Amino acid sequence: MKTNIEERACDLAVYIIENKATVRAAAHKFGISKSTVHKDLSERLKHYNLPLYRQVKDVLEQNKAERHIRGGEATRRKYKCKKLNKTITERG
């Protein structure tokens, strides 16, 4: 029989694999902290379900490799929005 932590770790892994989600997105979806998600997936899961751990590890490594791109996109959107608000304010 699975414990709550074991079930949560497996559920998190399945969610991340199916949705190609980030740790932050999974934490938000499950209502827990990013630290808990990371600990469940990187430390606990390998003791419960090694094949699932390997799959989720691949997704997390891909996310880590792409995070600088997502950060750059977020910054670009932020300043584009600021510029648009400034233009609207000047016209008004």
Buried (B, 14 or more C-beta within 10 A) or exposed (E): EEEEBBEBBBBBBBBBBEEEBBBEBBBEBBEBEBEBBBBBBBEBBBEBBEEBBEBBBEBBEEBEEEEEEEEEEEEEEEEEEEEEEEEEEEEE
